[in-house]
Amino acid sequence: KLLPGDSNRDGKLQVTDSVRMLLLLVGGLTDGPCGDGGLETPGNQKVLDWDGNREVNLTDALSSLRYLFQAGPPHVGGTACVAVEGCAEACQR
């Protein structure tokens, strides 16, 4: 299980997750929340695709910042840990 939006798999949603998502998009970082395989892999998409359009892009990173700092809408996957096939569990039981 992973927390939607938790790009560094620490079980919390914070600004470092948004920054890490930006680095995955434009900074050359390649290790997504579900490991290598790119942002198109189903696991990485489920964790990072904030708006549910099946694409991870700049809008998702900005949406996470908006949620954290401007009471924007939560991740389409919700605010609780969810099962993500092919990803290591990161949520506390």
ABEGO torsion letter per residue (X at the ends): XBBBGBAAGAGBBBAAAAAAAAAAAAAGBABBAAEBGEAABAAAAAAABAAGAGBBBAAAAAAAAAAAAAGBBBBAAEABBBBBBGBBBABBX
